Amino acid sequence: MTRGPAPPLPLGFLALAVGTLLLATLNLGWLAPADGHDVAVALVALVAPLQLTASLMGFALAEVVPATAMAILAGTWTTIAVVMLTSPPGGTSAALGTELLLSAGALLVAATMAVARGAALPAVVIAGAAIRFAVTGGDQLSGAEAWARAAGWVGLALAVLATTAAAILGVRAARREAPGPTSRASP
């Protein structure tokens, strides 16, 4: 048995978990608004590049779902980070709120593509990301504390879901791989 390329979704979903968890800590007030700039740097330096990598892997493998969903997520995290870096700590932005609602809609299209391919688990995670961005968009448009808290709790749930899905998909992929020099058990 030969090893093929690694599937992109475990990487993309783990990056999603990191991004949504970081943002949730701000939404829930676990980090101070002044920490938002550091969160933004993490989003643009870690989360967005990993999701862009997963997207490019999806394109290279002709896998429409990860290619599309991860590209939307990479762009959305980058947009969130740039707005956070150029805005006062804890501020809201109607433009960002609108962009988040548009990204949520685009992610629902990607989730529909996953359903059409029979990929239920990725569809649920991608739909969860759509819900997370829609609720966060509501927070950005309203500036209401209740929306921020709701976005935080949805973000935490999405982090658990994305991590679980990454583990399931990663274990499935690992079981299909032939043992190589770095994956063999020691005698």
Disulfide bonds with the S-S distance in Angstrom:
none
